[in-house]
C-alpha cells in the first residue's frame, strides 16, 4: 500500500514539530519520494542521527508503506 505525500509530511511534522518539510513524488507512483526536512532540532546531531529522527517520525512505515525515500536534512541558515 502506497503512502501519499501529505501523510508523509504530517508524520514528520508530528514527530519534529518545528520542521519545514518538502516532499516530492519522484515517479508519480506514490511509492518513491524525496524529502527535504529542515529543523533546528538537528543542531549538534550527526547526519545519521538527523535521518534517524525522521525515520522515527515515520513510525515504522519506511520499507512497508513507504518503499523509497531520498532524504535530505538541514539546519536553518543562521543557526
N, C-alpha and C positions, 0 to 999 in steps of 0.2 A: 504494500500500500504506500503510495507516494505522499509526501507532505507538501503543503502549499507554503509559499514564501512568507505569507502573513503569519502563519503558525510558527515558523522558524524565528521570525523577528520577535514575536510575542514571547516565546520561551526564553530567548536570550535576554530580552529586556526585563522579564520577570526575575531571572537569575542574576542579572547585572543591571540594577535599576538606573544607573547613570549612563548606560551605554547608548551610543549613537550607532545604529545598525543599518547597513545597506545590504540587501540581498539581490542577487542576480540569478535567474534560472538560465543556466548555461546552454542547455539543449532544448528547452521548451517542453521537457518531459516530466517536470515536477520531481525529478529524481537526482539531478546533478546541479548543485548550486555553488555559487561563490558568495562568501560573506565577508564584509569588512566591518569590524567591530572596534569602536574607539571608546575608551573608558579611562578615567583617572584611576580606577581601582587596579589597573595594570601596572601602575607606577611601582618600581622596585622589584617587579617579578620578571623572571626569565620568560622568553618567548614560549617555551614549553609549558610553563605554569599558566601563562595567559591563555593558551589554547586549551589547556585542561579545564580552566574556568568556563570557557564557552561550551566545551563538550559536556561538562557537568550541568550547565544550564539547560542543555537539550534533553536531560532526563532519560538517558538510555536509548534515545531514538536513533542515534548515529549507528549506521550499519544495519538497522532494522527498517524503520520507516523512511529514513534518510540514507540513501545509498552513498552519495559522494558530496563532500563539502570542501571546497578550496577556501581556506581560512586565512585571513589577514587581520592581525590585531595591531592597534596603535594606541599611543597615549596622546591626548590632545596637545597641540602645539602650545608652548609656553609653560608646560608643566614639567 
